[in-house]
Amino acid sequence: MSEKITVDATVQADAKRVWDCYTGPEHITQWNFADPSWHCPSATNDMQVGGVYNARMEARDGSFGFDFHAIYSEINPGKSFTYGFGDREATVAFDDQGDQTHVAVTFDPENENPLEMQRGGWQAILNNFKSYVEGK
């Protein structure tokens, strides 16, 4: 497997708000897509070790969709979490910087798409998250 990829963003909001918007299903459905032609019509999140995260991602025109399904292996409330999906893993870390929060997502790339495409897709989702939180 290739080296891990990290994407990051600094969100102009306190860490509690950022954590809540990142982990709350009612929020996840508002930002969890890389492109406006896609959406996330449903999400569930059982935030505990062994708990399941599931987000349905679909093209708005109905032409394609998939479930992103992951299982939590580590949770440090308000600070970070790690989940596995298939044979891959991702960690999301939240660095409280007062009135802003730095969010870093580090993940194992898959082998089907170029690394830069994967980095771009995950970064676009994180940028969408940042815009959602800052626009609330």
N, CA, C and O atoms as CSV, one atom per row, in Angstrom:
chain,resi,resn,atom,element,x,y,z
A,1,MET,N,N,0.847,-1.183,0.000
A,1,MET,CA,C,0.000,0.000,0.000
A,1,MET,C,C,0.888,1.241,0.000
A,1,MET,O,O,1.977,1.230,0.575
A,2,SER,N,N,0.432,2.287,-0.632
A,2,SER,CA,C,1.181,3.532,-0.725
A,2,SER,C,C,1.229,4.250,0.608
A,2,SER,O,O,0.529,3.901,1.559
A,3,GLU,N,N,2.066,5.253,0.646
A,3,GLU,CA,C,2.165,6.118,1.814
A,3,GLU,C,C,0.835,6.815,2.061
A,3,GLU,O,O,0.080,7.076,1.124
A,4,LYS,N,N,0.550,7.115,3.321
A,4,LYS,CA,C,-0.698,7.778,3.684
A,4,LYS,C,C,-0.770,9.181,3.072
A,4,LYS,O,O,0.254,9.801,2.785
A,5,ILE,N,N,-1.993,9.663,2.879
A,5,ILE,CA,C,-2.250,11.003,2.356
A,5,ILE,C,C,-2.908,11.811,3.471
A,5,ILE,O,O,-3.761,11.297,4.194
A,6,THR,N,N,-2.510,13.078,3.609
A,6,THR,CA,C,-3.146,13.972,4.576
A,6,THR,C,C,-3.700,15.186,3.857
A,6,THR,O,O,-3.026,15.792,3.024
A,7,VAL,N,N,-4.944,15.536,4.191
A,7,VAL,CA,C,-5.561,16.783,3.743
A,7,VAL,C,C,-5.911,17.552,5.007
A,7,VAL,O,O,-6.137,16.951,6.057
A,8,ASP,N,N,-5.958,18.872,4.915
A,8,ASP,CA,C,-6.250,19.642,6.116
A,8,ASP,C,C,-6.904,20.968,5.780
A,8,ASP,O,O,-6.872,21.435,4.641
A,9,ALA,N,N,-7.503,21.564,6.817
A,9,ALA,CA,C,-8.151,22.872,6.685
A,9,ALA,C,C,-8.243,23.490,8.079
A,9,ALA,O,O,-8.364,22.780,9.077
A,10,THR,N,N,-8.185,24.803,8.133
A,10,THR,CA,C,-8.414,25.523,9.376
A,10,THR,C,C,-9.803,26.147,9.287
A,10,THR,O,O,-10.093,26.941,8.391
A,11,VAL,N,N,-10.651,25.767,10.239
A,11,VAL,CA,C,-12.053,26.180,10.250
A,11,VAL,C,C,-12.223,27.295,11.283
A,11,VAL,O,O,-11.756,27.186,12.417
A,12,GLN,N,N,-12.886,28.346,10.877
A,12,GLN,CA,C,-13.106,29.492,11.771
A,12,GLN,C,C,-14.289,29.206,12.693
A,12,GLN,O,O,-15.367,29.781,12.540
A,13,ALA,N,N,-14.069,28.309,13.651
A,13,ALA,CA,C,-15.070,27.946,14.655
A,13,ALA,C,C,-14.352,27.209,15.775
A,13,ALA,O,O,-13.283,26.633,15.575
A,14,ASP,N,N,-14.959,27.237,16.962
A,14,ASP,CA,C,-14.332,26.552,18.098
A,14,ASP,C,C,-14.392,25.041,17.911
A,14,ASP,O,O,-15.199,24.527,17.137
A,15,ALA,N,N,-13.522,24.341,18.633
A,15,ALA,CA,C,-13.351,22.896,18.452
A,15,ALA,C,C,-14.624,22.103,18.729
A,15,ALA,O,O,-14.885,21.120,18.035
A,16,LYS,N,N,-15.424,22.494,19.718
A,16,LYS,CA,C,-16.657,21.756,20.006
A,16,LYS,C,C,-17.613,21.822,18.822
A,16,LYS,O,O,-18.185,20.810,18.418
A,17,ARG,N,N,-17.779,23.002,18.278
A,17,ARG,CA,C,-18.678,23.173,17.127
A,17,ARG,C,C,-18.163,22.365,15.925
A,17,ARG,O,O,-18.944,21.710,15.235
A,18,VAL,N,N,-16.863,22.417,15.683
A,18,VAL,CA,C,-16.268,21.688,14.559
A,18,VAL,C,C,-16.459,20.183,14.755
A,18,VAL,O,O,-16.863,19.487,13.824
A,19,TRP,N,N,-16.176,19.680,15.949
A,19,TRP,CA,C,-16.370,18.253,16.248
A,19,TRP,C,C,-17.831,17.858,16.018
A,19,TRP,O,O,-18.114,16.860,15.355
A,20,ASP,N,N,-18.756,18.649,16.571
A,20,ASP,CA,C,-20.182,18.336,16.446
A,20,ASP,C,C,-20.631,18.316,14.983
A,20,ASP,O,O,-21.391,17.436,14.580
A,21,CYS,N,N,-20.168,19.270,14.198
A,21,CYS,CA,C,-20.554,19.324,12.778
A,21,CYS,C,C,-19.911,18.202,11.972
A,21,CYS,O,O,-20.473,17.762,10.969
A,22,TYR,N,N,-18.745,17.738,12.398
A,22,TYR,CA,C,-18.063,16.665,11.671
A,22,TYR,C,C,-18.679,15.303,11.989
A,22,TYR,O,O,-18.681,14.409,11.143
A,23,THR,N,N,-19.202,15.144,13.208
A,23,THR,CA,C,-19.656,13.824,13.648
A,23,THR,C,C,-21.172,13.663,13.726
A,23,THR,O,O,-21.657,12.535,13.808
A,24,GLY,N,N,-21.920,14.736,13.704
A,24,GLY,CA,C,-23.377,14.645,13.800
A,24,GLY,C,C,-24.018,14.305,12.469
A,24,GLY,O,O,-23.806,15.023,11.492
A,25,PRO,N,N,-24.809,13.214,12.397
A,25,PRO,CA,C,-25.420,12.814,11.122
A,25,PRO,C,C,-26.222,13.913,10.443
A,25,PRO,O,O,-26.224,14.008,9.216
A,26,GLU,N,N,-26.908,14.749,11.231
A,26,GLU,CA,C,-27.697,15.832,10.641
A,26,GLU,C,C,-26.806,16.865,9.953
A,26,GLU,O,O,-27.260,17.580,9.059
A,27,HIS,N,N,-25.557,16.945,10.360
A,27,HIS,CA,C,-24.591,17.843,9.720
A,27,HIS,C,C,-23.876,17.142,8.557
A,27,HIS,O,O,-23.673,17.734,7.497
A,28,ILE,N,N,-23.499,15.876,8.767
A,28,ILE,CA,C,-22.758,15.114,7.756
A,28,ILE,C,C,-23.470,15.163,6.405
A,28,ILE,O,O,-22.827,15.300,5.364
A,29,THR,N,N,-24.791,15.051,6.426
A,29,THR,CA,C,-25.553,15.060,5.172
A,29,THR,C,C,-25.483,16.401,4.447
A,29,THR,O,O,-25.811,16.480,3.263
A,30,GLN,N,N,-25.063,17.446,5.138
A,30,GLN,CA,C,-25.010,18.782,4.548
A,30,GLN,C,C,-23.682,19.095,3.850
A,30,GLN,O,O,-23.618,20.002,3.020
A,31,TRP,N,N,-22.607,18.337,4.188
A,31,TRP,CA,C,-21.289,18.683,3.651
A,31,TRP,C,C,-20.519,17.518,3.041
A,31,TRP,O,O,-19.506,17.755,2.382
A,32,ASN,N,N,-20.941,16.287,3.224
A,32,ASN,CA,C,-20.122,15.127,2.869
A,32,ASN,C,C,-20.219,14.740,1.393
A,32,ASN,O,O,-20.750,13.686,1.044
A,33,PHE,N,N,-19.697,15.612,0.544
A,33,PHE,CA,C,-19.596,15.333,-0.893
A,33,PHE,C,C,-18.552,16.269,-1.466
A,33,PHE,O,O,-18.341,17.369,-0.955
A,34,ALA,N,N,-17.902,15.827,-2.526
A,34,ALA,CA,C,-16.773,16.567,-3.090
A,34,ALA,C,C,-17.185,17.582,-4.145
A,34,ALA,O,O,-16.441,18.519,-4.437
A,35,ASP,N,N,-18.360,17.399,-4.711
A,35,ASP,CA,C,-18.779,18.202,-5.856
A,35,ASP,C,C,-20.267,18.506,-5.716
A,35,ASP,O,O,-21.010,17.653,-5.232
A,36,PRO,N,N,-20.731,19.685,-6.120
A,36,PRO,CA,C,-22.155,20.027,-5.988
A,36,PRO,C,C,-23.103,19.105,-6.768
A,36,PRO,O,O,-24.305,19.091,-6.503
A,37,SER,N,N,-22.571,18.333,-7.728
A,37,SER,CA,C,-23.429,17.410,-8.469
A,37,SER,C,C,-23.714,16.136,-7.657
A,37,SER,O,O,-24.467,15.268,-8.097
A,38,TRP,N,N,-23.108,16.037,-6.476
A,38,TRP,CA,C,-23.317,14.911,-5.567
A,38,TRP,C,C,-23.985,15.407,-4.299
A,38,TRP,O,O,-24.036,16.606,-4.025
A,39,HIS,N,N,-24.500,14.447,-3.526
A,39,HIS,CA,C,-25.037,14.773,-2.208
A,39,HIS,C,C,-24.918,13.553,-1.304
A,39,HIS,O,O,-24.559,12.459,-1.740
A,40,CYS,N,N,-25.227,13.775,-0.041
A,40,CYS,CA,C,-25.187,12.725,0.977
A,40,CYS,C,C,-26.586,12.664,1.595
A,40,CYS,O,O,-26.846,13.328,2.599
A,41,PRO,N,N,-27.490,11.871,1.003
A,41,PRO,CA,C,-28.878,11.884,1.462
A,41,PRO,C,C,-29.106,11.291,2.851
A,41,PRO,O,O,-30.118,11.589,3.486
A,42,SER,N,N,-28.179,10.452,3.334
A,42,SER,CA,C,-28.363,9.877,4.673
A,42,SER,C,C,-27.016,9.547,5.299
A,42,SER,O,O,-26.033,9.270,4.611
A,43,ALA,N,N,-27.005,9.587,6.630
A,43,ALA,CA,C,-25.800,9.236,7.382
A,43,ALA,C,C,-26.207,8.752,8.766
A,43,ALA,O,O,-27.170,9.248,9.351
A,44,THR,N,N,-25.472,7.791,9.276
A,44,THR,CA,C,-25.617,7.350,10.663
A,44,THR,C,C,-24.222,7.307,11.259
A,44,THR,O,O,-23.240,7.102,10.546
A,45,ASN,N,N,-24.137,7.502,12.574
A,45,ASN,CA,C,-22.827,7.542,13.205
A,45,ASN,C,C,-22.938,7.079,14.649
A,45,ASN,O,O,-23.444,7.803,15.507
A,46,ASP,N,N,-22.463,5.873,14.909
A,46,ASP,CA,C,-22.421,5.315,16.260
A,46,ASP,C,C,-21.003,5.538,16.788
A,46,ASP,O,O,-20.123,4.691,16.632
A,47,MET,N,N,-20.807,6.682,17.409
A,47,MET,CA,C,-19.479,7.171,17.782
A,47,MET,C,C,-18.958,6.482,19.044
A,47,MET,O,O,-18.955,7.064,20.129
A,48,GLN,N,N,-18.519,5.235,18.882
A,48,GLN,CA,C,-17.870,4.481,19.950
A,48,GLN,C,C,-16.959,3.445,19.291
A,48,GLN,O,O,-17.168,3.067,18.138
A,49,VAL,N,N,-15.952,2.992,20.030
A,49,VAL,CA,C,-15.063,1.970,19.477
A,49,VAL,C,C,-15.913,0.754,19.120
A,49,VAL,O,O,-16.669,0.245,19.947
A,50,GLY,N,N,-15.779,0.297,17.878
A,50,GLY,CA,C,-16.599,-0.795,17.354
A,50,GLY,C,C,-17.888,-0.296,16.719
A,50,GLY,O,O,-18.600,-1.067,16.076
A,51,GLY,N,N,-18.195,0.987,16.892
A,51,GLY,CA,C,-19.392,1.580,16.311
A,51,GLY,C,C,-19.229,1.795,14.818
A,51,GLY,O,O,-18.113,1.855,14.301
A,52,VAL,N,N,-20.353,1.910,14.137
A,52,VAL,CA,C,-20.361,2.005,12.679
A,52,VAL,C,C,-20.729,3.416,12.223
A,52,VAL,O,O,-21.658,4.039,12.736
A,53,TYR,N,N,-19.972,3.890,11.252
A,53,TYR,CA,C,-20.261,5.130,10.541
A,53,TYR,C,C,-20.717,4.717,9.146
A,53,TYR,O,O,-20.059,3.906,8.494
A,54,ASN,N,N,-21.828,5.265,8.687
A,54,ASN,CA,C,-22.273,4.971,7.331
A,54,ASN,C,C,-22.828,6.240,6.699
A,54,ASN,O,O,-23.676,6.914,7.284
A,55,ALA,N,N,-22.352,6.559,5.516
A,55,ALA,CA,C,-22.845,7.717,4.773
A,55,ALA,C,C,-23.150,7.276,3.348
A,55,ALA,O,O,-22.309,6.684,2.671
A,56,ARG,N,N,-24.354,7.571,2.910
A,56,ARG,CA,C,-24.760,7.285,1.533
A,56,ARG,C,C,-24.350,8.475,0.682
A,56,ARG,O,O,-24.715,9.612,0.981
A,57,MET,N,N,-23.594,8.217,-0.371
A,57,MET,CA,C,-23.165,9.270,-1.279
A,57,MET,C,C,-23.716,8.942,-2.655
A,57,MET,O,O,-23.565,7.822,-3.144
A,58,GLU,N,N,-24.367,9.940,-3.286
A,58,GLU,CA,C,-25.019,9.704,-4.570
A,58,GLU,C,C,-24.861,10.900,-5.497
A,58,GLU,O,O,-24.786,12.046,-5.054
A,59,ALA,N,N,-24.814,10.611,-6.789
A,59,ALA,CA,C,-24.920,11.678,-7.784
A,59,ALA,C,C,-26.347,12.208,-7.689
A,59,ALA,O,O,-27.289,11.427,-7.552
A,60,ARG,N,N,-26.512,13.508,-7.759
A,60,ARG,CA,C,-27.855,14.111,-7.642
A,60,ARG,C,C,-28.795,13.626,-8.742
A,60,ARG,O,O,-30.010,13.579,-8.547
A,61,ASP,N,N,-28.236,13.264,-9.900
A,61,ASP,CA,C,-29.090,12.790,-10.994
A,61,ASP,C,C,-29.443,11.302,-10.864
A,61,ASP,O,O,-30.126,10.750,-11.726
A,62,GLY,N,N,-28.983,10.661,-9.797
A,62,GLY,CA,C,-29.311,9.266,-9.546
A,62,GLY,C,C,-28.510,8.261,-10.352
A,62,GLY,O,O,-28.797,7.066,-10.292
A,63,SER,N,N,-27.516,8.708,-11.103
A,63,SER,CA,C,-26.770,7.816,-11.987
A,63,SER,C,C,-25.786,6.894,-11.260
A,63,SER,O,O,-25.400,5.860,-11.804
A,64,PHE,N,N,-25.379,7.252,-10.050
A,64,PHE,CA,C,-24.403,6.445,-9.325
A,64,PHE,C,C,-24.495,6.772,-7.852
A,64,PHE,O,O,-24.849,7.889,-7.476
A,65,GLY,N,N,-24.173,5.789,-7.011
A,65,GLY,CA,C,-24.141,6.016,-5.578
A,65,GLY,C,C,-23.423,4.885,-4.877
A,65,GLY,O,O,-23.252,3.803,-5.437
A,66,PHE,N,N,-23.004,5.138,-3.651
A,66,PHE,CA,C,-22.345,4.111,-2.858
A,66,PHE,C,C,-22.461,4.458,-1.380
A,66,PHE,O,O,-22.709,5.605,-1.009
A,67,ASP,N,N,-22.277,3.445,-0.551
A,67,ASP,CA,C,-22.253,3.641,0.892
A,67,ASP,C,C,-20.806,3.655,1.348
A,67,ASP,O,O,-20.035,2.751,1.027
A,68,PHE,N,N,-20.444,4.681,2.095
A,68,PHE,CA,C,-19.142,4.717,2.755
A,68,PHE,C,C,-19.388,4.177,4.158
A,68,PHE,O,O,-20.073,4.800,4.968
A,69,HIS,N,N,-18.820,3.013,4.427
A,69,HIS,CA,C,-19.064,2.267,5.659
A,69,HIS,C,C,-17.742,2.106,6.385
A,69,HIS,O,O,-16.765,1.639,5.799
A,70,ALA,N,N,-17.699,2.491,7.670
A,70,ALA,CA,C,-16.458,2.393,8.437
A,70,ALA,C,C,-16.761,1.974,9.873
A,70,ALA,O,O,-17.875,2.154,10.363
A,71,ILE,N,N,-15.758,1.416,10.536
A,71,ILE,CA,C,-15.891,0.984,11.928
A,71,ILE,C,C,-14.793,1.663,12.745
A,71,ILE,O,O,-13.612,1.606,12.404
A,72,TYR,N,N,-15.216,2.305,13.831
A,72,TYR,CA,C,-14.280,3.036,14.692
A,72,TYR,C,C,-13.373,2.096,15.466
A,72,TYR,O,O,-13.829,1.113,16.050
A,73,SER,N,N,-12.072,2.411,15.466
A,73,SER,CA,C,-11.098,1.636,16.235
A,73,SER,C,C,-10.520,2.451,17.393
A,73,SER,O,O,-9.976,1.884,18.341
A,74,GLU,N,N,-10.634,3.767,17.318
A,74,GLU,CA,C,-10.122,4.622,18.388
A,74,GLU,C,C,-10.880,5.948,18.370
A,74,GLU,O,O,-11.128,6.520,17.308
A,75,ILE,N,N,-11.243,6.430,19.563
A,75,ILE,CA,C,-11.929,7.717,19.673
A,75,ILE,C,C,-11.377,8.466,20.882
A,75,ILE,O,O,-11.370,7.946,21.998
A,76,ASN,N,N,-10.922,9.675,20.651
A,76,ASN,CA,C,-10.518,10.602,21.704
A,76,ASN,C,C,-11.467,11.787,21.590
A,76,ASN,O,O,-11.191,12.718,20.834
A,77,PRO,N,N,-12.590,11.775,22.331
A,77,PRO,CA,C,-13.646,12.772,22.138
A,77,PRO,C,C,-13.133,14.212,22.068
A,77,PRO,O,O,-12.376,14.675,22.921
A,78,GLY,N,N,-13.576,14.891,21.021
A,78,GLY,CA,C,-13.193,16.278,20.809
A,78,GLY,C,C,-11.809,16.469,20.216
A,78,GLY,O,O,-11.448,17.583,19.839
A,79,LYS,N,N,-11.025,15.394,20.127
A,79,LYS,CA,C,-9.630,15.501,19.681
A,79,LYS,C,C,-9.329,14.746,18.388
A,79,LYS,O,O,-8.745,15.304,17.459
A,80,SER,N,N,-9.734,13.459,18.330
A,80,SER,CA,C,-9.421,12.658,17.140
A,80,SER,C,C,-10.222,11.363,17.152
A,80,SER,O,O,-10.772,10.953,18.174
A,81,PHE,N,N,-10.269,10.738,15.986
A,81,PHE,CA,C,-10.824,9.391,15.883
A,81,PHE,C,C,-10.179,8.696,14.698
A,81,PHE,O,O,-9.682,9.333,13.768
A,82,THR,N,N,-10.200,7.367,14.756
A,82,THR,CA,C,-9.681,6.532,13.678
A,82,THR,C,C,-10.742,5.499,13.348
A,82,THR,O,O,-11.364,4.917,14.235
A,83,TYR,N,N,-10.937,5.282,12.048
A,83,TYR,CA,C,-11.857,4.238,11.624
A,83,TYR,C,C,-11.253,3.472,10.467
A,83,TYR,O,O,-10.413,3.979,9.724
A,84,GLY,N,N,-11.708,2.230,10.335
A,84,GLY,CA,C,-11.271,1.387,9.243
A,84,GLY,C,C,-12.408,1.211,8.253
A,84,GLY,O,O,-13.578,1.143,8.629
A,85,PHE,N,N,-12.041,1.138,6.975
A,85,PHE,CA,C,-13.016,0.879,5.914
A,85,PHE,C,C,-12.334,-0.042,4.923
A,85,PHE,O,O,-11.377,0.340,4.249
A,86,GLY,N,N,-12.845,-1.264,4.848
A,86,GLY,CA,C,-12.171,-2.282,4.039
A,86,GLY,C,C,-10.803,-2.554,4.638
A,86,GLY,O,O,-10.674,-2.754,5.845
A,87,ASP,N,N,-9.783,-2.561,3.791
A,87,ASP,CA,C,-8.418,-2.794,4.276
A,87,ASP,C,C,-7.675,-1.477,4.494
A,87,ASP,O,O,-6.447,-1.456,4.578
A,88,ARG,N,N,-8.418,-0.393,4.585
A,88,ARG,CA,C,-7.824,0.933,4.730
A,88,ARG,C,C,-8.243,1.555,6.052
A,88,ARG,O,O,-9.136,1.060,6.740
A,89,GLU,N,N,-7.570,2.660,6.392
A,89,GLU,CA,C,-7.836,3.328,7.651
A,89,GLU,C,C,-7.702,4.838,7.467
A,89,GLU,O,O,-6.945,5.306,6.616
A,90,ALA,N,N,-8.447,5.590,8.274
A,90,ALA,CA,C,-8.336,7.048,8.268
A,90,ALA,C,C,-8.374,7.553,9.704
A,90,ALA,O,O,-9.053,6.987,10.560
A,91,THR,N,N,-7.634,8.626,9.951
A,91,THR,CA,C,-7.650,9.311,11.238
A,91,THR,C,C,-7.993,10.767,10.994
A,91,THR,O,O,-7.442,11.402,10.094
A,92,VAL,N,N,-8.904,11.292,11.797
A,92,VAL,CA,C,-9.270,12.705,11.734
A,92,VAL,C,C,-8.873,13.326,13.056
A,92,VAL,O,O,-9.291,12.864,14.118
A,93,ALA,N,N,-8.055,14.388,12.992
A,93,ALA,CA,C,-7.562,15.067,14.196
A,93,ALA,C,C,-8.038,16.511,14.201
A,93,ALA,O,O,-8.045,17.187,13.172
A,94,PHE,N,N,-8.434,16.966,15.378
A,94,PHE,CA,C,-8.953,18.312,15.582
A,94,PHE,C,C,-8.017,19.036,16.546
A,94,PHE,O,O,-7.868,18.619,17.694
A,95,ASP,N,N,-7.384,20.118,16.085
A,95,ASP,CA,C,-6.466,20.889,16.916
A,95,ASP,C,C,-7.143,22.200,17.308
A,95,ASP,O,O,-7.304,23.101,16.484
A,96,ASP,N,N,-7.533,22.290,18.567
A,96,ASP,CA,C,-8.214,23.467,19.107
A,96,ASP,C,C,-7.244,24.637,19.162
A,96,ASP,O,O,-6.241,24.593,19.873
A,97,GLN,N,N,-7.551,25.682,18.407
A,97,GLN,CA,C,-6.710,26.881,18.380
A,97,GLN,C,C,-7.520,28.099,18.827
A,97,GLN,O,O,-7.345,29.201,18.306
A,98,GLY,N,N,-8.412,27.882,19.806
A,98,GLY,CA,C,-9.228,28.971,20.327
A,98,GLY,C,C,-10.467,29.182,19.484
A,98,GLY,O,O,-11.389,28.367,19.508
A,99,ASP,N,N,-10.490,30.280,18.734
A,99,ASP,CA,C,-11.665,30.574,17.907
A,99,ASP,C,C,-11.589,29.937,16.529
A,99,ASP,O,O,-12.433,30.201,15.673
A,100,GLN,N,N,-10.588,29.105,16.314
A,100,GLN,CA,C,-10.493,28.332,15.075
A,100,GLN,C,C,-9.967,26.942,15.403
A,100,GLN,O,O,-9.370,26.720,16.456
A,101,THR,N,N,-10.199,26.014,14.484
A,101,THR,CA,C,-9.810,24.620,14.695
A,101,THR,C,C,-9.159,24.088,13.427
A,101,THR,O,O,-9.713,24.201,12.333
A,102,HIS,N,N,-7.979,23.507,13.590
A,102,HIS,CA,C,-7.297,22.881,12.460
A,102,HIS,C,C,-7.752,21.427,12.394
A,102,HIS,O,O,-7.665,20.699,13.383
A,103,VAL,N,N,-8.236,21.008,11.232
A,103,VAL,CA,C,-8.699,19.634,11.016
A,103,VAL,C,C,-7.764,18.980,10.011
A,103,VAL,O,O,-7.535,19.511,8.925
A,104,ALA,N,N,-7.222,17.816,10.384
A,104,ALA,CA,C,-6.351,17.056,9.482
A,104,ALA,C,C,-6.919,15.651,9.323
A,104,ALA,O,O,-7.205,14.972,10.310
A,105,VAL,N,N,-7.078,15.226,8.087
A,105,VAL,CA,C,-7.572,13.884,7.770
A,105,VAL,C,C,-6.436,13.136,7.082
A,105,VAL,O,O,-5.957,13.546,6.024
A,106,THR,N,N,-6.014,12.036,7.696
A,106,THR,CA,C,-4.936,11.219,7.136
A,106,THR,C,C,-5.522,9.855,6.792
A,106,THR,O,O,-6.137,9.205,7.637
A,107,PHE,N,N,-5.327,9.424,5.543
A,107,PHE,CA,C,-5.965,8.180,5.108
A,107,PHE,C,C,-5.038,7.358,4.233
A,107,PHE,O,O,-4.109,7.868,3.607
A,108,ASP,N,N,-5.328,6.059,4.215
A,108,ASP,CA,C,-4.641,5.137,3.312
A,108,ASP,C,C,-5.285,5.273,1.939
A,108,ASP,O,O,-6.506,5.164,1.822
A,109,PRO,N,N,-4.496,5.508,0.906
A,109,PRO,CA,C,-5.066,5.583,-0.441
A,109,PRO,C,C,-5.455,4.193,-0.945
A,109,PRO,O,O,-4.950,3.173,-0.476
A,110,GLU,N,N,-6.366,4.188,-1.912
A,110,GLU,CA,C,-6.691,2.928,-2.581
A,110,GLU,C,C,-5.798,2.812,-3.815
A,110,GLU,O,O,-5.071,3.748,-4.147
A,111,ASN,N,N,-5.851,1.692,-4.476
A,111,ASN,CA,C,-4.936,1.427,-5.582
A,111,ASN,C,C,-5.535,1.653,-6.970
A,111,ASN,O,O,-4.846,1.452,-7.969
A,112,GLU,N,N,-6.803,2.066,-7.054
A,112,GLU,CA,C,-7.461,2.176,-8.348
A,112,GLU,C,C,-7.333,3.548,-8.999
A,112,GLU,O,O,-7.352,3.650,-10.226
A,113,ASN,N,N,-7.204,4.595,-8.206
A,113,ASN,CA,C,-7.163,5.953,-8.743
A,113,ASN,C,C,-5.849,6.629,-8.392
A,113,ASN,O,O,-5.236,6.291,-7.379
A,114,PRO,N,N,-5.402,7.575,-9.208
A,114,PRO,CA,C,-4.151,8.281,-8.927
A,114,PRO,C,C,-4.207,8.971,-7.563
A,114,PRO,O,O,-5.265,9.430,-7.129
A,115,LEU,N,N,-3.055,9.037,-6.896
A,115,LEU,CA,C,-2.981,9.642,-5.564
A,115,LEU,C,C,-3.487,11.076,-5.558
A,115,LEU,O,O,-4.199,11.477,-4.637
A,116,GLU,N,N,-3.129,11.852,-6.573
A,116,GLU,CA,C,-3.563,13.256,-6.601
A,116,GLU,C,C,-5.071,13.380,-6.754
A,116,GLU,O,O,-5.670,14.319,-6.230
A,117,MET,N,N,-5.691,12.444,-7.464
A,117,MET,CA,C,-7.145,12.450,-7.596
A,117,MET,C,C,-7.786,12.167,-6.232
A,117,MET,O,O,-8.760,12.813,-5.846
A,118,GLN,N,N,-7.225,11.195,-5.513
A,118,GLN,CA,C,-7.746,10.876,-4.185
A,118,GLN,C,C,-7.555,12.052,-3.226
A,118,GLN,O,O,-8.477,12.423,-2.501
A,119,ARG,N,N,-6.364,12.629,-3.227
A,119,ARG,CA,C,-6.086,13.788,-2.383
A,119,ARG,C,C,-7.075,14.915,-2.716
A,119,ARG,O,O,-7.632,15.541,-1.814
A,120,GLY,N,N,-7.286,15.165,-3.987
A,120,GLY,CA,C,-8.194,16.220,-4.420
A,120,GLY,C,C,-9.625,15.973,-3.968
A,120,GLY,O,O,-10.305,16.904,-3.537
A,121,GLY,N,N,-10.089,14.738,-4.060
A,121,GLY,CA,C,-11.450,14.414,-3.646
A,121,GLY,C,C,-11.657,14.581,-2.150
A,121,GLY,O,O,-12.647,15.172,-1.716
A,122,TRP,N,N,-10.713,14.055,-1.353
A,122,TRP,CA,C,-10.831,14.181,0.102
A,122,TRP,C,C,-10.680,15.646,0.520
A,122,TRP,O,O,-11.351,16.096,1.449
A,123,GLN,N,N,-9.808,16.387,-0.157
A,123,GLN,CA,C,-9.641,17.808,0.180
A,123,GLN,C,C,-10.903,18.587,-0.166
A,123,GLN,O,O,-11.303,19.480,0.580
A,124,ALA,N,N,-11.539,18.255,-1.298
A,124,ALA,CA,C,-12.773,18.934,-1.691
A,124,ALA,C,C,-13.874,18.695,-0.651
A,124,ALA,O,O,-14.631,19.612,-0.331
A,125,ILE,N,N,-13.967,17.482,-0.127
A,125,ILE,CA,C,-14.955,17.195,0.917
A,125,ILE,C,C,-14.639,18.015,2.170
A,125,ILE,O,O,-15.540,18.592,2.779
A,126,LEU,N,N,-13.365,18.066,2.554
A,126,LEU,CA,C,-12.981,18.842,3.737
A,126,LEU,C,C,-13.228,20.332,3.517
A,126,LEU,O,O,-13.646,21.027,4.444
A,127,ASN,N,N,-12.981,20.827,2.327
A,127,ASN,CA,C,-13.261,22.236,2.018
A,127,ASN,C,C,-14.767,22.508,2.099
A,127,ASN,O,O,-15.190,23.567,2.561
A,128,ASN,N,N,-15.565,21.543,1.646
A,128,ASN,CA,C,-17.014,21.670,1.736
A,128,ASN,C,C,-17.450,21.710,3.208
A,128,ASN,O,O,-18.340,22.475,3.579
A,129,PHE,N,N,-16.814,20.877,4.035
A,129,PHE,CA,C,-17.077,20.886,5.475
A,129,PHE,C,C,-16.764,22.265,6.063
A,129,PHE,O,O,-17.578,22.832,6.792
A,130,LYS,N,N,-15.602,22.791,5.749
A,130,LYS,CA,C,-15.187,24.111,6.238
A,130,LYS,C,C,-16.218,25.174,5.849
A,130,LYS,O,O,-16.621,25.976,6.690
A,131,SER,N,N,-16.639,25.188,4.607
A,131,SER,CA,C,-17.629,26.161,4.122
A,131,SER,C,C,-18.955,25.999,4.863
A,131,SER,O,O,-19.594,26.987,5.223
A,132,TYR,N,N,-19.364,24.755,5.089
A,132,TYR,CA,C,-20.615,24.492,5.805
A,132,TYR,C,C,-20.549,25.065,7.224
A,132,TYR,O,O,-21.441,25.803,7.641
A,133,VAL,N,N,-19.490,24.722,7.961
A,133,VAL,CA,C,-19.377,25.178,9.354
A,133,VAL,C,C,-19.301,26.695,9.420
A,133,VAL,O,O,-19.978,27.314,10.240
A,134,GLU,N,N,-18.492,27.293,8.572
A,134,GLU,CA,C,-18.317,28.739,8.616
A,134,GLU,C,C,-19.549,29.490,8.137
A,134,GLU,O,O,-19.728,30.662,8.468
A,135,GLY,N,N,-20.404,28.826,7.358
A,135,GLY,CA,C,-21.610,29.468,6.854
A,135,GLY,C,C,-22.802,29.341,7.792
A,135,GLY,O,O,-23.838,29.966,7.567
A,136,LYS,N,N,-22.663,28.538,8.839
A,136,LYS,CA,C,-23.782,28.324,9.781
A,136,LYS,C,C,-23.922,29.500,10.734
A,136,LYS,O,O,-24.804,29.497,11.593
